[in-house]
C-alpha cells in the first residue's frame, strides 16, 4: 500500500444507488421467510417463516442477492447489510428499504464497508432525525442525498478484497471458538457425570448428592465490614455469556450494602431470570475489591462447602446445558419475567467425586477455558485492527496501488 496524491471525488448516493421495490402479491396459504438486520454492522438474520394469512394486508418485498438494505428504524446504529445467495427467495417488510448499486460505478462491498465506519454511521444518524430508539426513522430522501468519497472502481474492488481477507480471518477464529465451546460442553458433561474418568481415580466411588448439600444457597452476610472500605459491584452486564466477570465497578461499601445481592470471592453467581439464564449468564467471583461484592438482585449465589466441594466444580455444573435446561423448565412467574427457584438449585442432583478428582476435572476444564479466552482475545485484536484499517482505507488516508 502506498499513499497516492489523487483526491477522490465526493459523489451523492443518488448518482449510483437506486431504490427498488419488488412487490409481492401475498397468498394466504403460502409461507414467507423475512430478513432482519442487526445494528452495529452485525449483518442479516432470518426470521421464522410466517403464512400470508399472518402477514395480512402488510406490504412485503422480494430481496435479491447483492441488494443494499437498511433497517429504517436503526440505520443510525449502523444497521446496514448486503444480501447474499443465502437470502435468495426471501423478503423484507417496508421497514427494510432496498437499494441496488450501479456495478459500473460502485462496488457494493465498498459501500457496505463505508457505512460501517464511524463517519458513515454518523452520516446515517444525521438523516435519522428524532429522539432515541424507535423515534429515529431514516429519511430515505436525505439518505440518497448523502455524498461519500468514491474512489475508482478498481480501487474500490481492492479495498473490499483487503477487508474481506480480514473478515475471513475473523470468521475462521470464530469457527474455532464455536468448536472449542462445543467441545467444552461435551467434555463438561462427560467429566462431571463420571462418564469419563482419569486412570488414577478408577474404581473410586462417587457420592450421589445435591447442590444444596455441598453449597450454601444465597448465604447471608456473615462478616462485619469496615464501612470506609470499597467493594466490587457487578451488574448483569458485567458478566459475559462465557461465564466471566468481564468488568466490575468499585463502589463504597455504604453505597451498596443494602438492596443488592451480597457475595464474596469464590462464590458462584447464577442468573435466575429469563433471558439471562438462557444466555448462560453466570460467573465464578474472583479478585473482588477487598474480597467482597454486591450486585444485581437477579443473581443467585452458591457458596461451596470447601471440605466437600471446590468452587470451580460447582461453577462448571452451573453452566452445563443440562443445568440450564432443567432450570428453565422449573422457572416460575409470568411470561418474560420467570425466575429460577432456590429450591430447584438446592435439590439439583450431582455426583460428587473426591476433592482430588474434582481438582483434576476442573484443571482440565480451566485449560480449555484458557484456549477459548485466547481465541476471544485474538478475535478482539483482529476486529480492532480491521476497524482501524477500514477507517484508513475508506477515507483515503491510506491508498492502495491498483
N, C-alpha and C positions, 0 to 999 in steps of 0.2 A: 504494500500500500504506500502511496505517496501523496503528498499534498500538491494538488494541482491549483492553477490560478483562475480557471474559468469559474464564473459565477453561475449558479443555477437560476433559471427563470422561476418566477413566482406565478403560479397558474391557478385560477379558480377551479374548484372541483367540477363545476358545471361544464367545463371545457372538455372533460374526458370521462365524466361519470353520468350515467343515465338511469333514472328510476324506472323500474319495471314492476308491473302488477299482473301476474299470471292468474287470473280469476279462476275459481273452482266452482262448478255447479254441484253443490253438496247434495249427495244422495243419502237419505236417512239410514239405509241399511249398510252403507259402506263404512269401513274403518279408516281413519285418517291419523297419520303419525306427524306430530308437530315438533318443531325445534324450539329451543330456548337458547339464550345467550347469557353466559355468566359475566359478571363485572370483572374489572382489572385484567382484561385480556386473557381470561381463562377459557375462552372458546365456547363451542356449541355443546349442548346436551340434548338428548332425545327424550321427549315426554312419552308417557304411556299412550298407546293408540286409543282413540275415542270414536264413537259412532257419529254419523252425520246427524242422527236424532239428538245427540247430546250437544252438538255444535249449534243446532237450531238455525236461526237466521243470521248468525255472526259470519262475517266475511273472512275467508282464509284464502291463501295464495300459494301456488306451487313455487318451490325453490329449485334451482339448478346448480350443479357443481360450478364453482368459480364466482358465485354471487357474493357481493359485499353487503353484509347485513348488519343492522344496528338494533339494539334494544332501545326503543324510543324513550323509555322511562329512565333507563340507567346508562344512556350513552355518556353522560357526564362523568361516570365512573369507569369509562373505558370498556363498556360492554359492546364490543365490535368483533366481527368474525368473518371468515371466509368459509363458504360451504365447500364440501368435497364430494367425492363419489359416495361417501357414507350417507350423505343426505339426499341422494337421488330418490325421487318418488315421495319425498316428504314435503311438508307445507309449513306455513307460518301465518300467524294472525296479523292484523293490521298494526299491532304493536311492534312488528319487526319489518320496517321498510327495507326493500331490497333494491340494490343498485348494481349495474353492470359496467365495469371499466372498459374503455376503448383499448383493446390489446395493442394497437399500434402506437399508443401514447403512454400507457401506464401498465406496469406490472402489478397485478392485484396483490401479490405478496408484499411489494414495496409499500403500497397504500395501507395495507393492514399494519405493517411494522410502524409506519409513520404515526398512526393513531394509537399506538401503544406506547409512544414516548411521552414524557411529561408535557412537552409543547403541544403534541397532538391532542392529548386528553384535556389540556387547558382550553384549546380551541373548541372542543366538543362541549365543554362546560359553558363557554361564552354564548353558544347558540342553544343552550338549555336553560332558559330563564325560569325564575320561580324560587320557591323555598327548597328545603331539603327533601330528599326521598322522592315519593311518587308525584310531588308537585313540580318536579323539574323535568318537563317534557321537551324533547328535542324539536326545535323548529326546523323542519326539513328544508324550507326555502333558504333560511340562513345557513344551514349546513352546506347546501350546494354553492352558496356564495363564498364559503371559506376558500382562501388561497393557501397553497402549500408549495414548498420548493420541489421542483420536478426536474431531476437530472435526465440526461439522455437515456433512452430505453435500455441500451446495453449496460449502462452503469446501474440502472435500477435492477436488472437481472442479476448483476454481480453482487450487489448489496444483499438482495434477497437470498442468493445462494450462500453467502458467507454466514448470514444469520441462521439460515436453515441448517448449516453444519452444527452450530451451537445448539439448536433445537434438538437435533438428532442425538448429540452427546447427552443433553439433559434427559431426553426420553430413555436413553439406554440406562442411565443411572436410576431413573425412576422405576424401570422394569426390574433392575437388580434389587431395589428396596422392596418392591412388591414381592419378589421371590423370597427374599430373606424373611419378610414378615410372615409369609405363608409357611415357610419352613419353621419359624419360631413357634407359630401356633400349633403345628403338628408335634413339634418337639416338646412343648409345654405339656400337651395332653398326654403324650406317652411317658414322660418323666414323672409327672405329678400323679398319675394313676398307677404307676408301677409296671406299666406295660413293658417298659424298657428299664433294666436295672444295670448298675455298674457292677463289674465282676467281683470287686472286693466286698460288696454287700449282699451277694447272692445267698439266699437261704434265710436271711433275717426277716422277721415278720413285721408287717406294718399294722398300726393300730387304726381301727375304724373310729372316727371321732367327728366332731363338728367344729366350725369356726368359733362358735361361742364357748367351746371348752378350751381352745388354745389361744383365744384373744378376747380382750375386753372390748365390747361394742359401745361406742360413744362414751368413753371414760370422762368422768368429771375432773375438774381442775383439782389436783391434789397437792400442789405446791403453793407456797407464798412467794410472790414475786415482788421485786423492788419496783415500785411504781415509776421510778425515774428511768427504768430500762426501756429499750426499744425491742420490738418483736417483729417477726415476719407476718405480712398479711397476704393471703393467697385467694385471689378471686377465681371463678371458674375459668376465666380467660387465661389465667396464668398456668393452666395445666394443659399440656398438649394431648392429642389423641394417641400419642405413642407412649403415654404413661410417664411423662416427665414434668417436673416443675420447670417450666421454661423461664419464669421470672417470678420474683417476689417483691412486694413493696415493703419498705421499712417504715413502721409507724410507732408512735409512742404507745406503751402498754396501756395507759389510761384511755387512749382513744378507741381501743378495740376490745377491752377486757369484758365488755358485756354486749350481748346481742349478736355475737358471732360464734362460730364453731371453734372450739379450742383443740389444739393438738401439739405434740412435741416431736422432736427428732425421732425417726424410725417408726412413726405411726403411718398406717396405710390410709389413704384418702380414697373414697369411692363415691362418685356422683350418684345421687339417689333419685334424680328427676329425669324425665324424658324431655329432650332427646339426648341430654349429656351422657347418660349411661349407655345409650345405643351407640354413641360415637366412641366409646371406650375411655371416657374421661376418668382419670384416676392417677394416683401417684404415690410413691414412697417418699415421705417427707424427710429431707436431709438438708444439713447445713443451714438450718433456720437461725435467724438472729437470736443470740442468747439461748438457742435450743428450743425456742417457743414460737408457736404460730397460731394465728387466728385466720378464719376465712369464711367463705360462703356457708350459709346455713344449709345449703343443698349438698354439703359433703357429709358422708357418714365416715366415722373414724374407727379404725380397728387397731388396737394396741396388742402386740404379741405378748403372750406369757413366755418370757425368754427361756425359762427352764424346759419348755416343751417345744417351742416353735421359733424359727427365725423370722424376723420381719419380712425379709425377701421372699421366703417361702409363702407367706400369707399373701404378699403383694402379687406374686405370679398367679396364685389361684384366683385372685380378684379380677384379673384381666384375661382369663381364658374365655373362649367363646361359650363354653358350657355354663360358666357362672353368669355371664352377661345374658344369655338366652333365658336361663331359668329365672334370673332376677326380673327380666322384662315380663315374663309370664306371671310373676307374683306381685306385680305392681298394683297399687290401689289408688283410687282417686278419679277425678273427672278426666275426660279426654284432653290430652295435651298437657296435663299437669299431674300425671300419675307419678307415684313415688315408690321406691323400694322400702318395704317394711323392715325394721331392725330384726324382727323375729325370723324373717327369711334368712338374713345373713347369719344369725346366731345358730340356726338349725341346719345350715348348709353343710352337707356331708363331705368330708375329706379323708383321705388315707394318710396317716402320719408315720413317716419313717423316723429313724434316729436323727439326732442333731447332726451327726457326722454325714449321714447320707443327704439330709436337707442341704448341708453346705455344699456338697458335691453337685447336687442338682442345680442350686442357684448359681454357683460359679459357672456352670455350663451355659445357663440362660443369660447370665450377665455378659459372657463372652460374645454371644450372638447379638445382644443389645449393643455392644460396643461397635460391632461391624455395621449395624444399622445406623447408629449415630454418626459414624464416619461417613457413610454414604449420604446422609442428610446434610452434613456439613459441606461435603464436596459439591452436592447439588446446589446448595445455597450459594457457594462461591461461583459456580458456573452461571447461575441466574444473575448474580450481581455483575459479573464480567460481561455477560450478554447485554444487560441493560445499559452499561456504560458504553459498550460498543455501538449499540443502537443509537444512542444519543449522538455519538461522534459521526457515524456513517450517514444518519438520516438528516443531519443538519449541514452536511458538507464540511464539518470541522476536519474530518479525515476523508480523503477521497481514494477511490480505488482506480487502478490502471486497468483499462479495458483494451 
